[in-house]
Amino acid sequence: MGEGDEVAAQILNILDIIDSRDTTLQEFNKHQEVIKKWFYRRDKIKIFRIATLVLLWNKAHEKKGQHLKFDPLWIGPYQVSEIMDTFRLKELQGDDLSLLVNEQYLKHYFMTGPSLTPSD
């Protein structure tokens, strides 16, 4: 075997390694996309408008051991009365709450059964 054959074999080996690296990188990127979709599967955009019914996170029962098994972790429903960077809430009877609430402490309230708004 001549010196030219050894150089050609080394070049072919390097080309094989480069191809293998490229396919591995493509598979890795596909896998990263799958992991990203799985990780963000629960992220949903919350859109709150005025008069939207929401539940408020019960901060007093947040820590483990601070609440009993069936104590509610969400309180409400409340109605969004004003939107700034934070949200001002009011009770369904119309009484405004004095606190401003960040979006992360709210979730949509979906009614089941008869309407909870006061009838006219």
MOPAC internal coordinates of N, CA, C and O (Angstrom, degrees):
PM7 1SCF
backbone

  N    0.0000 0     0.00 0     0.00 0    0    0    0
  C    1.4424 1     0.00 0     0.00 0    1    0    0
  C    1.5169 1   108.10 1     0.00 0    2    1    0
  O    1.2310 1   121.01 1   -47.92 1    3    2    1
  N    1.2994 1   115.68 1   132.08 1    3    2    1
  C    1.4469 1   119.49 1  -177.16 1    5    3    2
  C    1.5177 1   112.00 1   -89.50 1    6    5    3
  O    1.2310 1   122.72 1    -7.21 1    7    6    5
  N    1.3120 1   112.38 1   172.79 1    7    6    5
  C    1.4811 1   118.33 1  -179.41 1    9    7    6
  C    1.5185 1   111.12 1   -66.42 1   10    9    7
  O    1.2310 1   119.86 1   147.93 1   11   10    9
  N    1.3095 1   117.87 1   -32.07 1   11   10    9
  C    1.4663 1   121.96 1   178.20 1   13   11   10
  C    1.5177 1   112.40 1   -66.09 1   14   13   11
  O    1.2310 1   121.04 1   144.34 1   15   14   13
  N    1.3480 1   115.61 1   -35.66 1   15   14   13
  C    1.4667 1   119.44 1   177.91 1   17   15   14
  C    1.5189 1   111.09 1   -67.69 1   18   17   15
  O    1.2310 1   119.93 1   141.67 1   19   18   17
  N    1.3280 1   117.75 1   -38.33 1   19   18   17
  C    1.4643 1   121.43 1   179.26 1   21   19   18
  C    1.5346 1   110.73 1   -65.96 1   22   21   19
  O    1.2310 1   120.39 1   139.62 1   23   22   21
  N    1.3132 1   116.87 1   -40.38 1   23   22   21
  C    1.4674 1   120.93 1   178.25 1   25   23   22
  C    1.5229 1   109.96 1   -65.62 1   26   25   23
  O    1.2310 1   120.27 1   138.31 1   27   26   25
  N    1.3232 1   117.08 1   -41.69 1   27   26   25
  C    1.4596 1   120.65 1   179.11 1   29   27   26
  C    1.5307 1   110.41 1   -64.62 1   30   29   27
  O    1.2310 1   120.50 1   139.59 1   31   30   29
  N    1.3357 1   116.65 1   -40.41 1   31   30   29
  C    1.4640 1   120.48 1   178.43 1   33   31   30
  C    1.5321 1   110.43 1   -64.14 1   34   33   31
  O    1.2310 1   120.02 1   139.17 1   35   34   33
  N    1.3216 1   117.57 1   -40.83 1   35   34   33
  C    1.4661 1   121.22 1   178.26 1   37   35   34
  C    1.5281 1   111.05 1   -65.18 1   38   37   35
  O    1.2310 1   120.27 1   140.10 1   39   38   37
  N    1.3255 1   117.09 1   -39.90 1   39   38   37
  C    1.4711 1   120.84 1   178.53 1   41   39   38
  C    1.5216 1   109.97 1   -64.95 1   42   41   39
  O    1.2310 1   119.75 1   136.43 1   43   42   41
  N    1.3381 1   118.08 1   -43.57 1   43   42   41
  C    1.4602 1   121.16 1   177.37 1   45   43   42
  C    1.5333 1   111.13 1   -62.34 1   46   45   43
  O    1.2310 1   120.80 1   140.42 1   47   46   45
  N    1.3267 1   116.08 1   -39.58 1   47   46   45
  C    1.4637 1   120.93 1   177.84 1   49   47   46
  C    1.5269 1   110.56 1   -63.04 1   50   49   47
  O    1.2310 1   120.14 1   137.00 1   51   50   49
  N    1.3192 1   117.34 1   -43.00 1   51   50   49
  C    1.4713 1   121.57 1   178.40 1   53   51   50
  C    1.5217 1   110.29 1   -64.21 1   54   53   51
  O    1.2310 1   119.95 1   137.63 1   55   54   53
  N    1.3351 1   117.70 1   -42.37 1   55   54   53
  C    1.4624 1   120.96 1   178.17 1   57   55   54
  C    1.5286 1   111.64 1   -63.16 1   58   57   55
  O    1.2310 1   120.25 1   140.46 1   59   58   57
  N    1.3319 1   117.14 1   -39.54 1   59   58   57
  C    1.4619 1   120.72 1   176.63 1   61   59   58
  C    1.5321 1   110.99 1   -63.58 1   62   61   59
  O    1.2310 1   120.73 1   138.94 1   63   62   61
  N    1.3051 1   116.20 1   -41.06 1   63   62   61
  C    1.4688 1   120.51 1   179.03 1   65   63   62
  C    1.5333 1   110.19 1   -64.59 1   66   65   63
  O    1.2310 1   119.85 1   138.62 1   67   66   65
  N    1.3150 1   117.89 1   -41.38 1   67   66   65
  C    1.4685 1   121.63 1   179.18 1   69   67   66
  C    1.5251 1   110.18 1   -64.02 1   70   69   67
  O    1.2310 1   120.25 1   136.04 1   71   70   69
  N    1.3569 1   117.14 1   -43.96 1   71   70   69
  C    1.4679 1   120.14 1   177.33 1   73   71   70
  C    1.5225 1   111.46 1   -62.35 1   74   73   71
  O    1.2310 1   120.58 1   136.88 1   75   74   73
  N    1.3074 1   116.50 1   -43.12 1   75   74   73
  C    1.4626 1   120.96 1   178.72 1   77   75   74
  C    1.5279 1   110.64 1   -61.96 1   78   77   75
  O    1.2310 1   120.61 1   139.05 1   79   78   77
  N    1.3162 1   116.43 1   -40.95 1   79   78   77
  C    1.4664 1   121.28 1   178.55 1   81   79   78
  C    1.5260 1   111.33 1   -63.26 1   82   81   79
  O    1.2310 1   120.57 1   137.45 1   83   82   81
  N    1.3371 1   116.52 1   -42.55 1   83   82   81
  C    1.4632 1   120.49 1   180.00 1   85   83   82
  C    1.5294 1   111.68 1   -64.35 1   86   85   83
  O    1.2310 1   120.18 1   135.23 1   87   86   85
  N    1.3440 1   117.25 1   -44.77 1   87   86   85
  C    1.4661 1   118.87 1   179.09 1   89   87   86
  C    1.5296 1   111.06 1   -65.71 1   90   89   87
  O    1.2310 1   120.32 1   141.73 1   91   90   89
  N    1.3206 1   117.00 1   -38.27 1   91   90   89
  C    1.4696 1   120.40 1   177.84 1   93   91   90
  C    1.5206 1   110.28 1   -64.00 1   94   93   91
  O    1.2310 1   120.17 1   139.21 1   95   94   93
  N    1.3061 1   117.29 1   -40.79 1   95   94   93
  C    1.4635 1   121.01 1   178.72 1   97   95   94
  C    1.5306 1   111.30 1   -64.73 1   98   97   95
  O    1.2310 1   120.10 1   140.37 1   99   98   97
  N    1.3351 1   117.41 1   -39.63 1   99   98   97
  C    1.4656 1   120.51 1   176.96 1  101   99   98
  C    1.5246 1   111.25 1   -64.74 1  102  101   99
  O    1.2310 1   119.99 1   136.91 1  103  102  101
  N    1.3226 1   117.61 1   -43.09 1  103  102  101
  C    1.4601 1   121.12 1   177.57 1  105  103  102
  C    1.5261 1   111.12 1   -63.93 1  106  105  103
  O    1.2310 1   120.20 1   141.25 1  107  106  105
  N    1.3214 1   117.22 1   -38.75 1  107  106  105
  C    1.4546 1   121.68 1   178.08 1  109  107  106
  C    1.5259 1   110.61 1   -63.16 1  110  109  107
  O    1.2310 1   120.22 1   136.63 1  111  110  109
  N    1.3253 1   117.18 1   -43.37 1  111  110  109
  C    1.4674 1   120.50 1   179.09 1  113  111  110
  C    1.5246 1   111.45 1   -64.58 1  114  113  111
  O    1.2310 1   120.00 1   140.85 1  115  114  113
  N    1.3312 1   117.61 1   -39.15 1  115  114  113
  C    1.4709 1   120.78 1   175.88 1  117  115  114
  C    1.5305 1   110.01 1   -61.65 1  118  117  115
  O    1.2310 1   120.89 1   135.53 1  119  118  117
  N    1.3154 1   115.90 1   -44.47 1  119  118  117
  C    1.4643 1   120.50 1   179.67 1  121  119  118
  C    1.5350 1   111.06 1   -63.28 1  122  121  119
  O    1.2310 1   120.22 1   140.63 1  123  122  121
  N    1.3183 1   117.18 1   -39.37 1  123  122  121
  C    1.4647 1   121.21 1   178.02 1  125  123  122
  C    1.5258 1   110.98 1   -62.39 1  126  125  123
  O    1.2310 1   119.88 1   141.70 1  127  126  125
  N    1.3320 1   117.83 1   -38.30 1  127  126  125
  C    1.4676 1   121.48 1   177.49 1  129  127  126
  C    1.5287 1   110.68 1   -64.88 1  130  129  127
  O    1.2310 1   120.26 1   139.20 1  131  130  129
  N    1.3249 1   117.11 1   -40.80 1  131  130  129
  C    1.4646 1   120.65 1   177.79 1  133  131  130
  C    1.5223 1   110.36 1   -62.71 1  134  133  131
  O    1.2310 1   120.46 1   134.86 1  135  134  133
  N    1.3155 1   116.73 1   -45.14 1  135  134  133
  C    1.4665 1   121.45 1   179.40 1  137  135  134
  C    1.5304 1   110.19 1   -63.56 1  138  137  135
  O    1.2310 1   120.13 1   139.81 1  139  138  137
  N    1.3165 1   117.35 1   -40.19 1  139  138  137
  C    1.4693 1   121.25 1   179.77 1  141  139  138
  C    1.5250 1   110.44 1   -63.85 1  142  141  139
  O    1.2310 1   120.18 1   135.12 1  143  142  141
  N    1.3271 1   117.27 1   -44.88 1  143  142  141
  C    1.4639 1   120.23 1   177.74 1  145  143  142
  C    1.5216 1   110.80 1   -61.77 1  146  145  143
  O    1.2310 1   120.10 1   138.31 1  147  146  145
  N    1.3191 1   117.42 1   -41.69 1  147  146  145
  C    1.4565 1   121.15 1   179.94 1  149  147  146
  C    1.5251 1   110.54 1   -65.02 1  150  149  147
  O    1.2310 1   120.36 1   137.63 1  151  150  149
  N    1.3244 1   116.92 1   -42.37 1  151  150  149
  C    1.4621 1   121.43 1  -177.44 1  153  151  150
  C    1.5208 1   111.31 1   -66.31 1  154  153  151
  O    1.2310 1   119.70 1   139.89 1  155  154  153
  N    1.3252 1   118.17 1   -40.11 1  155  154  153
  C    1.4561 1   122.25 1  -176.50 1  157  155  154
  C    1.5396 1   112.96 1   -95.83 1  158  157  155
  O    1.2310 1   119.90 1  -165.49 1  159  158  157
  N    1.3191 1   117.79 1    14.51 1  159  158  157
  C    1.4655 1   120.28 1  -176.16 1  161  159  158
  C    1.5155 1   112.57 1   -63.03 1  162  161  159
  O    1.2310 1   119.81 1   153.44 1  163  162  161
  N    1.3195 1   117.96 1   -26.56 1  163  162  161
  C    1.4577 1   120.65 1  -176.85 1  165  163  162
  C    1.5271 1   112.54 1   -95.41 1  166  165  163
  O    1.2310 1   120.26 1   170.29 1  167  166  165
  N    1.3102 1   117.11 1    -9.71 1  167  166  165
  C    1.4609 1   119.43 1   178.93 1  169  167  166
  C    1.5147 1   109.78 1   -71.67 1  170  169  167
  O    1.2310 1   121.48 1   -57.91 1  171  170  169
  N    1.3047 1   114.77 1   122.09 1  171  170  169
  C    1.4460 1   120.46 1   177.95 1  173  171  170
  C    1.5152 1   108.02 1  -130.31 1  174  173  171
  O    1.2310 1   121.16 1   -33.39 1  175  174  173
  N    1.2877 1   115.39 1   146.61 1  175  174  173
  C    1.4515 1   119.65 1   178.08 1  177  175  174
  C    1.5201 1   107.93 1   -79.02 1  178  177  175
  O    1.2310 1   121.22 1   -54.97 1  179  178  177
  N    1.3236 1   115.26 1   125.03 1  179  178  177
  C    1.4557 1   120.22 1   178.03 1  181  179  178
  C    1.5172 1   108.18 1   -96.94 1  182  181  179
  O    1.2310 1   120.70 1   -54.83 1  183  182  181
  N    1.3055 1   116.26 1   125.17 1  183  182  181
  C    1.4557 1   121.30 1   177.76 1  185  183  182
  C    1.5143 1   107.42 1  -118.57 1  186  185  183
  O    1.2310 1   121.18 1   -64.97 1  187  186  185
  N    1.3118 1   115.35 1   115.03 1  187  186  185
  C    1.4524 1   121.02 1   178.32 1  189  187  186
  C    1.5244 1   108.18 1  -112.62 1  190  189  187
  O    1.2310 1   120.75 1   -50.23 1  191  190  189
  N    1.3127 1   116.17 1   129.77 1  191  190  189
  C    1.4623 1   121.93 1   176.76 1  193  191  190
  C    1.5196 1   108.21 1  -116.75 1  194  193  191
  O    1.2310 1   120.84 1   -10.66 1  195  194  193
  N    1.3066 1   116.00 1   169.34 1  195  194  193
  C    1.4545 1   120.05 1   176.81 1  197  195  194
  C    1.5315 1   108.35 1   -62.00 1  198  197  195
  O    1.2310 1   120.87 1   -43.03 1  199  198  197
  N    1.3151 1   115.94 1   136.97 1  199  198  197
  C    1.4667 1   126.25 1  -179.39 1  201  199  198
  C    1.5312 1   112.64 1    78.82 1  202  201  199
  O    1.2310 1   119.36 1  -173.85 1  203  202  201
  N    1.3237 1   118.83 1     6.15 1  203  202  201
  C    1.4552 1   121.23 1   174.74 1  205  203  202
  C    1.5257 1   108.76 1   -71.66 1  206  205  203
  O    1.2310 1   120.60 1   -42.39 1  207  206  205
  N    1.3197 1   116.46 1   137.61 1  207  206  205
  C    1.4541 1   120.22 1   176.19 1  209  207  206
  C    1.5211 1   109.25 1   -84.32 1  210  209  207
  O    1.2310 1   120.87 1   -49.63 1  211  210  209
  N    1.3497 1   115.94 1   130.37 1  211  210  209
  C    1.4597 1   121.46 1  -176.84 1  213  211  210
  C    1.5247 1   110.04 1  -135.44 1  214  213  211
  O    1.2310 1   121.67 1   -19.53 1  215  214  213
  N    1.3308 1   114.40 1   160.47 1  215  214  213
  C    1.4543 1   122.16 1   170.36 1  217  215  214
  C    1.5195 1   107.92 1  -108.29 1  218  217  215
  O    1.2310 1   120.56 1   -33.15 1  219  218  217
  N    1.3162 1   116.53 1   146.85 1  219  218  217
  C    1.4611 1   123.14 1  -177.57 1  221  219  218
  C    1.5210 1   109.05 1  -109.59 1  222  221  219
  O    1.2310 1   120.35 1   -46.17 1  223  222  221
  N    1.3344 1   116.93 1   133.83 1  223  222  221
  C    1.4622 1   122.44 1   178.68 1  225  223  222
  C    1.5208 1   108.96 1   -64.52 1  226  225  223
  O    1.2310 1   120.55 1   -50.57 1  227  226  225
  N    1.3320 1   116.55 1   129.43 1  227  226  225
  C    1.4550 1   122.18 1  -179.28 1  229  227  226
  C    1.5247 1   108.75 1   -83.81 1  230  229  227
  O    1.2310 1   120.71 1   -87.48 1  231  230  229
  N    1.3203 1   116.25 1    92.52 1  231  230  229
  C    1.4611 1   123.02 1  -174.12 1  233  231  230
  C    1.5312 1   111.71 1   -61.28 1  234  233  231
  O    1.2310 1   120.00 1   150.87 1  235  234  233
  N    1.3270 1   117.61 1   -29.13 1  235  234  233
  C    1.4603 1   120.75 1  -178.48 1  237  235  234
  C    1.5224 1   111.92 1   -65.97 1  238  237  235
  O    1.2310 1   120.11 1   153.45 1  239  238  237
  N    1.3347 1   117.40 1   -26.55 1  239  238  237
  C    1.4599 1   121.43 1  -178.49 1  241  239  238
  C    1.5194 1   112.24 1  -105.49 1  242  241  239
  O    1.2310 1   120.38 1  -158.10 1  243  242  241
  N    1.3149 1   116.89 1    21.90 1  243  242  241
  C    1.4555 1   120.33 1  -172.97 1  245  243  242
  C    1.5276 1   112.97 1   -69.42 1  246  245  243
  O    1.2310 1   120.07 1   133.88 1  247  246  245
  N    1.3212 1   117.47 1   -46.12 1  247  246  245
  C    1.4605 1   120.06 1  -174.27 1  249  247  246
  C    1.5209 1   111.24 1   -79.07 1  250  249  247
  O    1.2310 1   121.70 1   -31.35 1  251  250  249
  N    1.3128 1   114.35 1   148.65 1  251  250  249
  C    1.4530 1   120.01 1   178.21 1  253  251  250
  C    1.5292 1   108.69 1   -64.90 1  254  253  251
  O    1.2310 1   120.79 1   -44.37 1  255  254  253
  N    1.2996 1   116.09 1   135.63 1  255  254  253
  C    1.4512 1   120.41 1  -178.60 1  257  255  254
  C    1.5242 1   113.12 1    92.11 1  258  257  255
  O    1.2310 1   120.01 1   169.97 1  259  258  257
  N    1.3283 1   117.59 1   -10.03 1  259  258  257
  C    1.4533 1   122.06 1   179.35 1  261  259  258
  C    1.5279 1   111.48 1   -89.55 1  262  261  259
  O    1.2310 1   120.57 1   173.79 1  263  262  261
  N    1.3278 1   116.51 1    -6.21 1  263  262  261
  C    1.4573 1   119.63 1  -177.85 1  265  263  262
  C    1.5201 1   109.30 1  -141.12 1  266  265  263
  O    1.2310 1   121.51 1   -20.99 1  267  266  265
  N    1.3007 1   114.72 1   159.01 1  267  266  265
  C    1.4614 1   120.18 1   175.56 1  269  267  266
  C    1.5234 1   109.26 1   -82.95 1  270  269  267
  O    1.2310 1   120.90 1    -7.42 1  271  270  269
  N    1.2939 1   115.89 1   172.58 1  271  270  269
  C    1.4587 1   120.82 1  -173.11 1  273  271  270
  C    1.5235 1   113.23 1   -58.92 1  274  273  271
  O    1.2310 1   120.33 1   139.09 1  275  274  273
  N    1.3215 1   116.97 1   -40.91 1  275  274  273
  C    1.4597 1   119.34 1  -175.08 1  277  275  274
  C    1.5261 1   113.03 1  -107.28 1  278  277  275
  O    1.2310 1   119.50 1  -164.68 1  279  278  277
  N    1.3114 1   118.55 1    15.32 1  279  278  277
  C    1.4631 1   120.61 1   174.47 1  281  279  278
  C    1.5256 1   109.03 1   -68.71 1  282  281  279
  O    1.2310 1   120.31 1   -39.43 1  283  282  281
  N    1.3212 1   117.02 1   140.57 1  283  282  281
  C    1.4721 1   118.63 1  -178.63 1  285  283  282
  C    1.5276 1   111.47 1   -72.38 1  286  285  283
  O    1.2310 1   120.84 1   -46.04 1  287  286  285
  N    1.3188 1   116.00 1   133.96 1  287  286  285
  C    1.4646 1   120.80 1   175.60 1  289  287  286
  C    1.5192 1   111.54 1   -90.81 1  290  289  287
  O    1.2310 1   120.16 1   166.55 1  291  290  289
  N    1.3091 1   117.29 1   -13.45 1  291  290  289
  C    1.4550 1   122.88 1   176.93 1  293  291  290
  C    1.5243 1   107.70 1  -122.40 1  294  293  291
  O    1.2310 1   120.52 1   -43.15 1  295  294  293
  N    1.3135 1   116.60 1   136.85 1  295  294  293
  C    1.4601 1   120.35 1   179.23 1  297  295  294
  C    1.5249 1   109.20 1  -118.75 1  298  297  295
  O    1.2310 1   121.51 1   -27.32 1  299  298  297
  N    1.3053 1   114.72 1   152.68 1  299  298  297
  C    1.4547 1   118.54 1   179.88 1  301  299  298
  C    1.4966 1   110.06 1   139.74 1  302  301  299
  O    1.2310 1   118.73 1    17.96 1  303  302  301
  N    1.2652 1   120.03 1  -162.04 1  303  302  301
  C    1.4622 1   128.97 1    13.77 1  305  303  302
  C    1.5285 1   112.06 1   -83.56 1  306  305  303
  O    1.2310 1   121.87 1   -26.92 1  307  306  305
  N    1.3076 1   114.03 1   153.08 1  307  306  305
  C    1.4534 1   123.56 1   173.93 1  309  307  306
  C    1.5145 1   107.99 1  -122.51 1  310  309  307
  O    1.2310 1   121.56 1   -13.22 1  311  310  309
  N    1.3192 1   114.62 1   166.78 1  311  310  309
  C    1.4575 1   120.67 1   177.51 1  313  311  310
  C    1.5267 1   108.31 1  -114.81 1  314  313  311
  O    1.2310 1   120.31 1   -41.62 1  315  314  313
  N    1.3244 1   117.01 1   138.38 1  315  314  313
  C    1.4654 1   121.08 1   175.93 1  317  315  314
  C    1.5239 1   107.17 1   -73.50 1  318  317  315
  O    1.2310 1   120.73 1   -56.48 1  319  318  317
  N    1.3444 1   116.21 1   123.52 1  319  318  317
  C    1.4630 1   119.08 1  -178.38 1  321  319  318
  C    1.5197 1   112.65 1  -107.80 1  322  321  319
  O    1.2310 1   119.94 1   155.80 1  323  322  321
  N    1.3305 1   117.72 1   -24.20 1  323  322  321
  C    1.4632 1   120.62 1  -178.86 1  325  323  322
  C    1.5149 1   108.33 1  -152.30 1  326  325  323
  O    1.2310 1   120.91 1   -38.86 1  327  326  325
  N    1.3367 1   115.87 1   141.14 1  327  326  325
  C    1.4604 1   121.02 1  -179.79 1  329  327  326
  C    1.5166 1   108.41 1  -121.39 1  330  329  327
  O    1.2310 1   121.46 1   -57.76 1  331  330  329
  N    1.3298 1   114.82 1   122.24 1  331  330  329
  C    1.4676 1   121.85 1   171.50 1  333  331  330
  C    1.5266 1   104.61 1  -126.06 1  334  333  331
  O    1.2310 1   119.53 1    45.52 1  335  334  333
  N    1.3182 1   118.51 1  -134.48 1  335  334  333
  C    1.4655 1   119.37 1   168.30 1  337  335  334
  C    1.5207 1   109.31 1   -72.74 1  338  337  335
  O    1.2310 1   121.00 1   153.57 1  339  338  337
  N    1.3198 1   115.70 1   -26.43 1  339  338  337
  C    1.4564 1   123.04 1   175.39 1  341  339  338
  C    1.5215 1   108.28 1  -118.43 1  342  341  339
  O    1.2310 1   120.54 1     1.55 1  343  342  341
  N    1.3076 1   116.58 1  -178.45 1  343  342  341
  C    1.4546 1   120.79 1  -175.55 1  345  343  342
  C    1.5264 1   110.10 1  -118.83 1  346  345  343
  O    1.2310 1   120.79 1   -42.53 1  347  346  345
  N    1.3203 1   116.09 1   137.47 1  347  346  345
  C    1.4607 1   121.46 1   171.93 1  349  347  346
  C    1.5186 1   106.46 1  -101.66 1  350  349  347
  O    1.2310 1   121.27 1   -46.82 1  351  350  349
  N    1.3250 1   115.17 1   133.18 1  351  350  349
  C    1.4559 1   120.93 1  -176.29 1  353  351  350
  C    1.5148 1   110.63 1  -111.28 1  354  353  351
  O    1.2310 1   121.17 1   -22.04 1  355  354  353
  N    1.3173 1   115.37 1   157.96 1  355  354  353
  C    1.4584 1   120.97 1   171.92 1  357  355  354
  C    1.5122 1   108.20 1  -138.76 1  358  357  355
  O    1.2310 1   121.56 1   -26.11 1  359  358  357
  N    1.3243 1   114.61 1   153.89 1  359  358  357
  C    1.4608 1   120.03 1   177.92 1  361  359  358
  C    1.5142 1   108.94 1   -72.27 1  362  361  359
  O    1.2310 1   120.39 1   -15.58 1  363  362  361
  N    1.3087 1   116.86 1   164.42 1  363  362  361
  C    1.4645 1   120.54 1  -178.31 1  365  363  362
  C    1.5194 1   112.15 1   -65.78 1  366  365  363
  O    1.2310 1   120.48 1   155.57 1  367  366  365
  N    1.3414 1   116.70 1   -24.43 1  367  366  365
  C    1.4556 1   120.11 1   178.16 1  369  367  366
  C    1.5294 1   111.69 1   -78.21 1  370  369  367
  O    1.2310 1   119.82 1   170.42 1  371  370  369
  N    1.3286 1   117.94 1    -9.58 1  371  370  369
  C    1.4542 1   121.64 1   175.80 1  373  371  370
  C    1.5176 1   115.10 1   109.85 1  374  373  371
  O    1.2310 1   118.96 1   173.54 1  375  374  373
  N    1.3342 1   119.59 1    -6.46 1  375  374  373
  C    1.4603 1   122.13 1   179.80 1  377  375  374
  C    1.5229 1   109.89 1   -75.94 1  378  377  375
  O    1.2310 1   120.49 1   -56.05 1  379  378  377
  N    1.3520 1   116.68 1   123.95 1  379  378  377
  C    1.4602 1   121.08 1   178.73 1  381  379  378
  C    1.5213 1   110.43 1   -73.25 1  382  381  379
  O    1.2310 1   120.71 1   -38.51 1  383  382  381
  N    1.3312 1   116.25 1   141.49 1  383  382  381
  C    1.4571 1   120.99 1   171.71 1  385  383  382
  C    1.5209 1   107.58 1   -85.82 1  386  385  383
  O    1.2310 1   120.39 1   -32.03 1  387  386  385
  N    1.3112 1   116.85 1   147.97 1  387  386  385
  C    1.4651 1   120.08 1  -175.22 1  389  387  386
  C    1.5235 1   112.88 1   -83.52 1  390  389  387
  O    1.2310 1   119.78 1   173.69 1  391  390  389
  N    1.3172 1   118.02 1    -6.31 1  391  390  389
  C    1.4563 1   118.83 1  -175.44 1  393  391  390
  C    1.5238 1   111.87 1  -101.76 1  394  393  391
  O    1.2310 1   121.71 1   -28.14 1  395  394  393
  N    1.3246 1   114.34 1   151.86 1  395  394  393
  C    1.4633 1   121.84 1   172.20 1  397  395  394
  C    1.5210 1   107.21 1   -99.00 1  398  397  395
  O    1.2310 1   120.46 1   -39.67 1  399  398  397
  N    1.3221 1   116.73 1   140.33 1  399  398  397
  C    1.4563 1   121.03 1  -172.12 1  401  399  398
  C    1.5201 1   109.63 1  -123.77 1  402  401  399
  O    1.2310 1   121.04 1   -44.04 1  403  402  401
  N    1.3311 1   115.61 1   135.96 1  403  402  401
  C    1.4472 1   121.65 1   176.26 1  405  403  402
  C    1.5294 1   109.63 1   -77.82 1  406  405  403
  O    1.2310 1   120.56 1   -25.68 1  407  406  405
  N    1.3174 1   116.54 1   154.32 1  407  406  405
  C    1.4614 1   122.63 1  -176.51 1  409  407  406
  C    1.5229 1   112.58 1   -59.97 1  410  409  407
  O    1.2310 1   119.91 1   148.44 1  411  410  409
  N    1.3249 1   117.78 1   -31.56 1  411  410  409
  C    1.4636 1   119.46 1  -176.40 1  413  411  410
  C    1.5227 1   113.36 1   -68.35 1  414  413  411
  O    1.2310 1   120.01 1   164.16 1  415  414  413
  N    1.3309 1   117.58 1   -15.84 1  415  414  413
  C    1.4628 1   121.75 1   179.25 1  417  415  414
  C    1.5259 1   112.40 1   -98.80 1  418  417  415
  O    1.2310 1   120.33 1  -168.72 1  419  418  417
  N    1.3174 1   116.98 1    11.28 1  419  418  417
  C    1.4640 1   121.42 1  -179.72 1  421  419  418
  C    1.5159 1   110.22 1  -120.89 1  422  421  419
  O    1.2310 1   121.05 1   -29.40 1  423  422  421
  N    1.3235 1   115.60 1   150.60 1  423  422  421
  C    1.4643 1   120.46 1   168.27 1  425  423  422
  C    1.5203 1   107.53 1  -145.34 1  426  425  423
  O    1.2310 1   121.04 1   -24.14 1  427  426  425
  N    1.3135 1   115.62 1   155.86 1  427  426  425
  C    1.4540 1   121.08 1  -177.81 1  429  427  426
  C    1.5254 1   110.47 1   -63.93 1  430  429  427
  O    1.2310 1   121.49 1   -35.63 1  431  430  429
  N    1.3165 1   114.76 1   144.37 1  431  430  429
  C    1.4566 1   121.14 1   174.73 1  433  431  430
  C    1.5173 1   107.40 1  -108.92 1  434  433  431
  O    1.2310 1   120.69 1   -55.09 1  435  434  433
  N    1.3023 1   116.29 1   124.91 1  435  434  433
  C    1.4552 1   121.42 1   179.72 1  437  435  434
  C    1.5236 1   108.07 1  -109.23 1  438  437  435
  O    1.2310 1   120.95 1   -59.44 1  439  438  437
  N    1.3184 1   115.79 1   120.56 1  439  438  437
  C    1.4528 1   121.24 1  -176.63 1  441  439  438
  C    1.5271 1   110.50 1   -76.68 1  442  441  439
  O    1.2310 1   121.76 1   -36.41 1  443  442  441
  N    1.3122 1   114.23 1   143.59 1  443  442  441
  C    1.4497 1   120.96 1   169.49 1  445  443  442
  C    1.5239 1   107.18 1  -130.03 1  446  445  443
  O    1.2310 1   120.96 1   -39.45 1  447  446  445
  N    1.2624 1   115.77 1   140.55 1  447  446  445
  C    1.4607 1   118.97 1   179.97 1  449  447  446
  C    1.4973 1   111.89 1    86.37 1  450  449  447
  O    1.2310 1   119.85 1    28.01 1  451  450  449
  N    1.3447 1   117.90 1  -151.99 1  451  450  449
  C    1.4731 1   121.27 1  -176.59 1  453  451  450
  C    1.5220 1   110.79 1   -68.60 1  454  453  451
  O    1.2310 1   121.43 1   -23.31 1  455  454  453
  N    1.3092 1   114.86 1   156.69 1  455  454  453
  C    1.4561 1   122.24 1  -178.07 1  457  455  454
  C    1.5276 1   110.42 1   -64.54 1  458  457  455
  O    1.2310 1   120.46 1   -39.30 1  459  458  457
  N    1.3254 1   116.72 1   140.70 1  459  458  457
  C    1.4595 1   121.14 1  -179.30 1  461  459  458
  C    1.5141 1   112.10 1   -96.70 1  462  461  459
  O    1.2310 1   120.00 1   174.03 1  463  462  461
  N    1.3372 1   117.60 1    -5.97 1  463  462  461
  C    1.4554 1   119.35 1  -179.88 1  465  463  462
  C    1.5299 1   108.54 1   -77.68 1  466  465  463
  O    1.2310 1   120.65 1   -33.37 1  467  466  465
  N    1.3483 1   116.36 1   146.63 1  467  466  465
  C    1.4700 1   118.17 1  -179.09 1  469  467  466
  C    1.5086 1   110.91 1   -63.47 1  470  469  467
  O    1.2310 1   120.79 1   -40.79 1  471  470  469
  N    1.3162 1   116.09 1   139.21 1  471  470  469
  C    1.4647 1   120.27 1  -179.13 1  473  471  470
  C    1.5253 1   109.77 1   -84.74 1  474  473  471
  O    1.2310 1   120.81 1   -30.38 1  475  474  473
  N    1.3159 1   116.06 1   149.62 1  475  474  473
  C    1.4761 1   121.45 1  -178.90 1  477  475  474
  C    1.4968 1   111.02 1   -86.27 1  478  477  475
  O    1.2310 1   120.10 1   180.00 1  479  478  477

